[in-house]
């Protein structure tokens, strides 16, 4: 109803002039005896001019009601400024004036159009940025990549010049942002239109913040993660820091100064700014670290004043080999005398890449300990041409215990994936240790069961894959082959 109220006056004016135009001849004849020729011509010209101007007025009102206030206003969710409406009205009345000159006064408008074209080019070049701002402002209102209240980041050429702020106003010339320092930044719309923009509140109203924490290597990773997690969870659910999605802690990387952890949490920017949330989380985590007796890692320098044990062990000396063996899962719980007794009878072997230590089905009465390098365990399944890889044996691992414990054949083929150093342990030596160490016996039994399960699983997978029907390939006709050959030749 409000739209019709805005349209009835220009519509009636246009209808009156249009009616007068169609009945102008009749009116002139009726009133001709009482009007001079000048008055008659003035009446005819006035009616024609009125039709053009009233038509421009009606068209402008239609565009204003249905396009600017109806379409654009509904999309943007806010009142459209007067500037684009006035520009539209000016363009329509200029066209109406040109129509009056061409039809009413029968004047050529070619020169006027040429002059106005040159003037338009000059004005357009002078106001290029202003016009660009207006059109990009219109695009922002239509596309709505962000809205008032959203936190955004405008990416610039360098990271330190990026703008992170809250949108407080969007108009046809500029976009106004409010930073965390309570400063207002006025950004021309053409800058936003040519920049990459991150909206932290889309597609969901929350976004993630990452805080780095550097903890010393002496602190176990599980313990550090536990304390950091407790620190961030202590403030979750308050002041816009969310409990869901749940905050998390990840070990990002190991640096020269310590282990770098990344604390991730989500915030609602409508309740708390990024800097305020960082302050709360940092304070809470530092408090938990202090109460747990953990200090963030700092740059450090090690100075050796007295003689210390070697930092890098050498596999060529018995003393260093003994230390390396004492760190393995197989021997780490043995006493010094027990380890020395086993070590004295062990045989060192070196393998080149691609060398085969033993093959599936071989007999043996020894087990092995891999000191350096990497080995691959594989099996041959009947009916399959290629061997199937079961697992990779890493440095510090032991293998081959099934022949010592059960007296069976080698269940898989062991081949060096890289140059490797291994130690071979005889059956008699292991029996002496196993007779005294029940914990070691239980561990080897579990390893045998686990290894057998891996081999069985791999064998079933290979057999199932071999028995599955192959996919049928479509055979090509002679014509298809000829066409393909022709195009391949081209």
C-alpha positions as CSV (number, residue, x, y, z in Angstrom):
1,X,0.0,0.0,0.0
2,X,2.9,2.4,0.8
3,X,4.4,1.7,-2.6
4,X,1.2,2.6,-4.4
5,X,0.9,5.8,-2.4
6,X,4.3,6.8,-3.7
7,X,3.4,6.0,-7.3
8,X,-0.1,7.5,-7.7
9,X,1.0,11.2,-8.0
10,X,3.6,10.8,-10.8
11,X,1.3,8.3,-12.5
12,X,-1.6,10.8,-12.5
13,X,0.7,13.6,-13.8
14,X,2.0,11.5,-16.6
15,X,-1.6,10.4,-17.5
16,X,-2.8,14.0,-17.6
17,X,0.0,15.1,-19.9
18,X,-0.5,12.0,-22.1
19,X,-4.2,12.7,-22.4
20,X,-3.5,16.3,-23.2
21,X,-1.1,15.2,-25.9
22,X,-3.6,12.9,-27.6
23,X,-6.3,15.6,-27.5
24,X,-4.1,18.6,-28.2
25,X,-5.5,19.1,-31.8
26,X,-9.1,19.1,-30.5
27,X,-8.2,21.6,-27.7
28,X,-6.4,23.9,-30.1
29,X,-9.4,23.9,-32.5
30,X,-11.8,24.6,-29.7
31,X,-9.7,27.4,-28.2
32,X,-8.1,28.6,-31.4
33,X,-10.4,31.6,-31.8
34,X,-9.4,32.8,-28.3
35,X,-5.6,32.0,-28.4
36,X,-2.9,33.6,-30.5
37,X,-0.5,31.5,-32.6
38,X,2.3,32.0,-29.9
39,X,0.0,30.7,-27.2
40,X,-1.1,27.7,-29.3
41,X,2.5,26.7,-30.0
42,X,3.4,27.3,-26.3
43,X,0.5,25.0,-25.3
44,X,1.6,22.3,-27.8
45,X,5.3,22.5,-26.8
46,X,4.4,22.5,-23.1
47,X,2.2,19.4,-23.4
48,X,5.0,17.5,-25.2
49,X,7.7,18.6,-22.8
50,X,5.4,17.7,-19.9
51,X,4.9,14.2,-21.3
52,X,8.7,13.6,-21.4
53,X,9.4,15.1,-17.9
54,X,6.4,13.3,-16.3
55,X,7.5,10.0,-18.0
56,X,11.0,10.5,-16.5
57,X,9.5,11.3,-13.1
58,X,7.3,8.1,-13.2
59,X,10.1,5.9,-14.4
60,X,12.4,7.3,-11.7
61,X,9.8,6.6,-9.1
62,X,9.3,3.0,-10.3
63,X,13.0,2.4,-10.2
64,X,13.3,3.9,-6.7
65,X,10.4,1.9,-5.3
66,X,10.9,-1.5,-6.9
67,X,14.7,-1.6,-7.5
68,X,16.5,0.5,-4.9
69,X,14.1,0.3,-1.9
70,X,12.6,-3.1,-2.9
71,X,15.3,-5.3,-4.4
72,X,18.6,-3.8,-3.2
73,X,17.1,-2.7,0.2
74,X,15.8,-6.2,0.8
75,X,19.2,-7.8,-0.1
76,X,21.3,-5.4,2.0
77,X,18.9,-5.3,5.0
78,X,19.4,-1.6,5.4
79,X,18.1,1.7,3.9
80,X,19.6,2.6,0.6
81,X,21.4,6.0,0.6
82,X,20.1,9.0,-1.5
83,X,23.3,9.1,-3.7
84,X,22.5,6.2,-6.0
85,X,18.9,7.3,-6.2
86,X,19.9,10.8,-7.2
87,X,22.4,9.6,-9.8
88,X,19.6,7.5,-11.3
89,X,17.2,10.4,-11.4
90,X,19.9,12.7,-13.0
91,X,20.5,10.2,-15.7
92,X,16.8,9.8,-16.5
93,X,16.1,13.6,-16.7
94,X,19.2,14.0,-18.9
95,X,17.8,11.4,-21.3
96,X,14.4,13.2,-21.1
97,X,16.1,16.5,-22.0
98,X,17.8,14.9,-25.0
99,X,14.4,13.4,-26.1
100,X,12.8,16.9,-25.8
101,X,15.5,18.4,-28.0
102,X,15.2,15.7,-30.6
103,X,11.4,15.3,-30.8
104,X,9.8,18.5,-29.6
105,X,12.3,21.1,-31.0
106,X,13.5,18.8,-33.7
107,X,17.1,19.6,-33.0
108,X,20.1,17.3,-33.7
109,X,21.6,16.0,-30.5
110,X,24.6,14.4,-32.2
111,X,26.9,17.3,-31.2
112,X,25.5,17.3,-27.7
113,X,26.0,13.6,-27.4
114,X,29.6,13.9,-28.6
115,X,30.3,16.8,-26.2
116,X,28.6,15.0,-23.3
117,X,30.5,11.8,-24.2
118,X,33.8,13.6,-23.9
119,X,32.7,15.3,-20.7
120,X,31.6,11.9,-19.3
121,X,35.0,10.4,-20.1
122,X,36.8,13.2,-18.3
123,X,34.5,13.1,-15.3
124,X,34.8,9.3,-15.3
125,X,38.6,9.4,-15.3
126,X,38.6,12.0,-12.5
127,X,36.1,10.0,-10.4
128,X,37.3,6.6,-11.3
129,X,38.0,5.5,-7.7
130,X,34.7,7.0,-6.5
131,X,32.7,5.2,-9.1
132,X,34.6,2.0,-8.5
133,X,33.9,2.3,-4.7
134,X,30.2,2.8,-5.5
135,X,29.9,-0.3,-7.7
136,X,31.9,-2.5,-5.3
137,X,29.7,-1.2,-2.5
138,X,26.7,-2.2,-4.5
139,X,28.2,-5.7,-5.0
140,X,28.9,-6.0,-1.3
141,X,25.2,-5.1,-0.6
142,X,24.1,-7.7,-3.1
143,X,26.5,-10.6,-2.4
144,X,26.8,-9.9,1.4
145,X,30.3,-11.5,2.0
146,X,30.1,-9.9,5.4
147,X,27.7,-8.0,7.5
148,X,27.8,-5.5,10.3
149,X,29.1,-7.1,13.5
150,X,31.3,-9.7,11.7
151,X,35.0,-10.0,12.4
152,X,37.1,-10.0,9.2
153,X,40.7,-9.9,8.1
154,X,41.6,-7.9,5.0
155,X,44.8,-9.5,3.6
156,X,47.4,-7.0,2.3
157,X,50.8,-7.4,0.7
158,X,52.7,-8.1,3.9
159,X,51.5,-10.1,6.9
160,X,52.2,-7.2,9.3
161,X,49.8,-4.9,7.3
162,X,46.9,-7.3,7.5
163,X,43.8,-5.7,9.1
164,X,41.8,-7.7,11.7
165,X,38.8,-5.8,12.9
166,X,35.0,-5.8,13.4
167,X,32.7,-4.4,10.7
168,X,30.7,-1.5,12.2
169,X,29.4,0.2,9.0
170,X,29.0,-0.5,5.3
171,X,28.1,2.4,2.9
172,X,28.4,3.0,-0.8
173,X,31.9,4.6,-0.6
174,X,33.7,3.0,2.3
175,X,33.6,0.2,4.9
176,X,34.3,1.2,8.5
177,X,36.1,-1.3,10.8
178,X,36.8,-1.2,14.5
179,X,40.1,-2.8,15.7
180,X,40.8,-4.4,19.0
181,X,42.5,-1.1,20.0
182,X,39.1,0.6,19.6
183,X,40.4,2.5,16.6
184,X,38.2,3.0,13.5
185,X,39.7,2.2,10.1
186,X,38.0,3.6,7.0
187,X,38.7,1.2,4.1
188,X,37.6,2.2,0.5
189,X,35.4,-0.4,-1.0
190,X,37.7,-0.8,-4.0
191,X,40.4,-1.9,-1.6
192,X,38.1,-4.6,-0.2
193,X,37.0,-5.6,-3.7
194,X,40.6,-6.2,-4.8
195,X,41.8,-7.9,-1.6
196,X,41.4,-11.4,-0.2
197,X,39.1,-11.2,2.8
198,X,38.6,-13.7,5.6
199,X,35.3,-13.7,7.4
200,X,35.8,-15.3,10.8
201,X,32.1,-15.6,11.5
202,X,31.1,-17.5,8.3
203,X,29.9,-20.2,7.7
204,X,29.6,-20.4,11.5
205,X,29.6,-17.6,14.0
206,X,32.7,-18.9,15.8
207,X,36.3,-19.1,14.8
208,X,39.5,-20.8,16.0
209,X,42.5,-19.2,17.7
210,X,45.9,-21.0,17.9
211,X,48.3,-20.2,20.7
212,X,51.9,-21.6,20.7
213,X,53.6,-22.8,23.8
214,X,57.2,-24.0,23.9
215,X,57.9,-26.7,26.6
216,X,61.3,-28.3,27.4
217,X,62.2,-31.7,26.1
218,X,62.5,-32.9,29.7
219,X,58.7,-32.7,30.1
220,X,56.9,-35.8,28.8
221,X,54.6,-35.0,25.9
222,X,51.5,-36.6,27.6
223,X,52.1,-34.5,30.8
224,X,52.6,-31.3,28.9
225,X,49.4,-31.9,26.8
226,X,47.5,-32.7,30.0
227,X,48.5,-29.5,31.7
228,X,47.9,-27.3,28.7
229,X,44.5,-28.9,28.1
230,X,43.5,-28.3,31.6
231,X,44.6,-24.6,31.3
232,X,42.4,-23.9,28.3
233,X,39.5,-25.9,29.5
234,X,39.5,-23.9,32.8
235,X,38.3,-20.8,31.0
236,X,36.1,-22.6,28.4
237,X,32.4,-21.8,28.6
238,X,33.1,-18.3,29.9
239,X,33.2,-14.9,28.2
240,X,32.7,-16.3,24.7
241,X,35.4,-19.0,24.8
242,X,33.5,-22.1,23.7
243,X,33.4,-25.6,25.2
244,X,32.0,-27.0,22.0
245,X,33.9,-27.3,19.7
246,X,36.2,-28.6,22.4
247,X,39.6,-27.0,22.8
248,X,42.5,-29.2,21.9
249,X,46.3,-29.4,22.3
250,X,48.6,-30.7,19.6
251,X,52.4,-31.2,19.5
252,X,53.2,-29.2,16.4
253,X,56.9,-29.7,16.1
254,X,60.2,-30.2,17.9
255,X,62.6,-27.2,17.7
256,X,66.1,-26.7,18.9
257,X,64.8,-25.1,22.1
258,X,62.0,-27.5,23.0
259,X,58.7,-29.0,22.0
260,X,56.3,-26.6,20.3
261,X,52.7,-27.2,21.3
262,X,49.7,-25.6,19.7
263,X,46.6,-24.8,21.9
264,X,43.5,-24.5,19.8
265,X,40.2,-23.0,21.0
266,X,37.1,-21.4,19.5
267,X,35.5,-18.1,20.5
268,X,32.3,-16.2,19.7
269,X,33.6,-12.7,18.6
270,X,30.3,-11.1,19.5
271,X,31.1,-11.7,23.1
272,X,34.9,-11.4,23.2
273,X,37.6,-10.1,21.0
274,X,40.5,-12.3,19.8
275,X,43.1,-10.3,22.0
276,X,40.9,-10.6,25.1
277,X,40.5,-14.3,24.6
278,X,44.2,-14.8,24.1
279,X,44.8,-12.9,27.4
280,X,42.4,-15.1,29.3
281,X,43.8,-18.4,27.9
282,X,47.4,-17.4,28.3
283,X,46.9,-16.4,32.0
284,X,45.1,-19.7,32.7
285,X,47.7,-21.9,31.0
286,X,50.6,-20.1,32.7
287,X,48.9,-20.6,36.1
288,X,48.5,-24.3,35.5
289,X,52.1,-24.6,34.3
290,X,53.4,-22.9,37.4
291,X,51.3,-25.1,39.7
292,X,52.5,-28.2,37.9
293,X,56.1,-27.2,38.2
294,X,56.6,-26.7,34.5
295,X,58.2,-23.6,33.0
296,X,58.0,-22.6,29.3
297,X,61.2,-23.5,27.5
298,X,63.8,-20.7,27.1
299,X,66.9,-20.4,24.8
300,X,69.7,-22.3,26.6
301,X,73.4,-23.0,26.1
302,X,75.1,-26.1,27.4
303,X,78.6,-25.6,28.7
304,X,80.7,-28.7,29.5
305,X,83.1,-28.1,32.3
306,X,83.8,-31.6,33.4
307,X,84.2,-34.8,31.5
308,X,80.9,-36.3,30.5
309,X,79.7,-39.4,28.7
310,X,79.7,-39.2,24.9
311,X,76.6,-37.5,23.4
312,X,76.8,-39.6,20.3
313,X,77.3,-43.3,20.6
314,X,79.5,-45.3,18.2
315,X,78.3,-48.8,17.0
316,X,81.9,-49.7,16.4
317,X,82.9,-49.8,20.1
318,X,81.6,-52.5,22.6
319,X,81.0,-49.9,25.3
320,X,78.7,-47.8,23.2
321,X,77.0,-50.9,21.8
322,X,76.3,-52.0,25.3
323,X,74.5,-48.7,26.1
324,X,72.5,-48.9,22.9
325,X,71.4,-52.5,23.6
326,X,70.4,-51.5,27.1
327,X,67.8,-49.1,25.6
328,X,66.0,-51.7,23.5
329,X,62.7,-53.3,24.6
330,X,64.3,-56.7,24.8
331,X,67.1,-55.9,27.2
332,X,66.2,-52.7,29.0
333,X,64.9,-54.6,32.1
334,X,68.0,-56.9,32.4
335,X,70.6,-56.4,35.1
336,X,74.1,-55.5,34.1
337,X,75.4,-59.0,34.7
338,X,72.6,-60.6,32.6
339,X,73.1,-58.2,29.8
340,X,76.8,-58.6,29.8
341,X,76.3,-62.4,29.7
342,X,74.1,-62.2,26.6
343,X,76.2,-59.5,24.9
344,X,79.4,-61.6,25.1
345,X,77.9,-64.3,22.9
346,X,76.1,-62.2,20.4
347,X,77.3,-62.1,16.8
348,X,77.4,-58.8,14.8
349,X,76.2,-58.8,11.2
350,X,76.1,-56.0,8.7
351,X,73.7,-56.1,5.8
352,X,73.7,-54.0,2.6
353,X,70.5,-52.6,1.1
354,X,68.6,-55.4,-0.6
355,X,70.4,-58.2,1.3
356,X,68.3,-61.1,2.5
357,X,68.8,-62.1,6.1
358,X,66.7,-65.3,5.8
359,X,63.9,-66.6,3.7
360,X,60.4,-68.0,4.5
361,X,60.7,-71.7,5.4
362,X,64.4,-71.6,6.4
363,X,65.4,-73.4,9.5
364,X,67.2,-71.6,12.3
365,X,67.9,-71.5,16.0
366,X,68.7,-67.9,16.5
367,X,66.9,-64.6,17.0
368,X,68.0,-61.1,16.0
369,X,68.1,-57.6,17.3
370,X,68.2,-54.7,14.8
371,X,70.5,-52.0,16.0
372,X,70.5,-49.6,13.0
373,X,68.7,-49.5,9.7
374,X,65.3,-50.8,8.5
375,X,64.2,-54.3,7.5
376,X,61.1,-55.5,5.7
377,X,59.3,-58.7,6.5
378,X,57.3,-60.3,3.6
379,X,55.6,-63.6,2.9
380,X,54.9,-65.5,-0.3
381,X,51.3,-66.6,-0.7
382,X,50.6,-69.6,-3.0
383,X,49.2,-68.5,-6.3
384,X,50.6,-64.9,-6.0
385,X,53.6,-63.9,-8.0
386,X,54.9,-61.0,-5.8
387,X,55.7,-61.2,-2.1
388,X,53.4,-59.5,0.3
389,X,54.9,-57.1,2.8
390,X,53.8,-57.8,6.4
391,X,55.6,-55.1,8.3
392,X,58.8,-53.0,8.7
393,X,61.3,-53.8,11.5
394,X,62.6,-50.6,13.0
395,X,65.9,-50.0,14.9
396,X,65.7,-51.3,18.4
397,X,63.3,-54.1,17.6
398,X,63.9,-57.8,17.9
399,X,62.5,-60.6,15.7
400,X,63.0,-64.3,14.9
401,X,62.0,-65.4,18.4
402,X,59.6,-68.1,17.1
403,X,62.4,-70.3,16.0
404,X,64.1,-70.1,19.4
405,X,60.9,-70.6,21.4
406,X,59.0,-73.0,19.2
407,X,61.7,-74.5,17.0
408,X,59.6,-73.7,13.8
409,X,60.7,-72.6,10.4
410,X,61.1,-69.0,9.5
411,X,57.5,-67.7,8.9
412,X,58.6,-64.8,6.6
413,X,61.4,-63.5,4.5
414,X,63.5,-60.7,6.1
415,X,65.2,-58.3,3.7
416,X,67.2,-55.1,4.3
417,X,65.4,-52.0,3.1
418,X,68.4,-49.9,4.1
419,X,72.0,-50.7,5.1
420,X,71.6,-52.3,8.6
421,X,73.5,-53.6,11.6
422,X,72.0,-56.5,13.5
423,X,73.1,-58.8,16.3
424,X,72.3,-62.5,16.3
425,X,71.5,-64.2,19.6
426,X,71.9,-68.0,19.9
427,X,69.1,-70.2,21.3
428,X,71.2,-71.5,24.2
429,X,71.9,-67.9,25.4
430,X,68.3,-67.0,25.4
431,X,67.2,-70.1,27.2
432,X,69.5,-69.3,30.1
433,X,68.0,-65.8,30.4
434,X,64.4,-67.0,29.9
435,X,64.8,-69.6,32.7
436,X,65.4,-66.8,35.1
437,X,63.2,-64.0,33.7
438,X,59.6,-64.9,33.5
439,X,58.7,-61.3,32.4
440,X,60.9,-61.7,29.3
441,X,59.4,-65.0,28.5
442,X,55.9,-63.6,28.6
443,X,56.9,-60.7,26.4
444,X,58.3,-63.0,23.7
445,X,55.2,-65.2,23.8
446,X,53.1,-62.1,23.2
447,X,55.4,-61.0,20.4
448,X,55.1,-64.4,18.7
449,X,51.3,-64.3,18.9
450,X,51.2,-60.8,17.5
451,X,53.6,-61.6,14.6
452,X,51.6,-64.8,13.8
453,X,48.4,-62.7,13.7
454,X,49.9,-60.1,11.3
455,X,51.1,-62.8,8.9
456,X,47.8,-64.6,9.0
457,X,45.9,-61.3,8.3
458,X,48.2,-60.4,5.4
459,X,47.8,-63.9,3.9
460,X,44.0,-63.7,4.1
461,X,44.0,-60.3,2.5
462,X,46.2,-61.4,-0.4
463,X,44.1,-64.6,-0.9
464,X,40.9,-62.6,-0.9
465,X,42.3,-60.1,-3.4
466,X,43.5,-62.8,-5.7
467,X,40.2,-64.6,-5.7
468,X,38.1,-61.5,-6.3
469,X,37.0,-61.4,-10.0
470,X,38.9,-58.9,-12.1
471,X,37.0,-55.9,-13.6
472,X,35.9,-56.5,-17.2
473,X,37.5,-54.2,-19.6
474,X,35.5,-53.1,-22.5
475,X,36.9,-54.3,-25.8
476,X,37.3,-51.7,-28.5
477,X,35.9,-52.3,-32.0
478,X,38.1,-52.1,-35.0
479,X,36.6,-48.7,-35.9
480,X,37.3,-47.3,-32.4
481,X,40.9,-48.6,-32.6
482,X,41.3,-47.0,-36.0
483,X,39.9,-43.7,-34.9
484,X,42.1,-43.7,-31.8
485,X,45.2,-44.5,-33.8
486,X,44.4,-41.7,-36.3
487,X,44.0,-39.1,-33.5
488,X,47.1,-40.4,-31.7
489,X,49.0,-40.0,-35.0
490,X,47.8,-36.4,-35.3
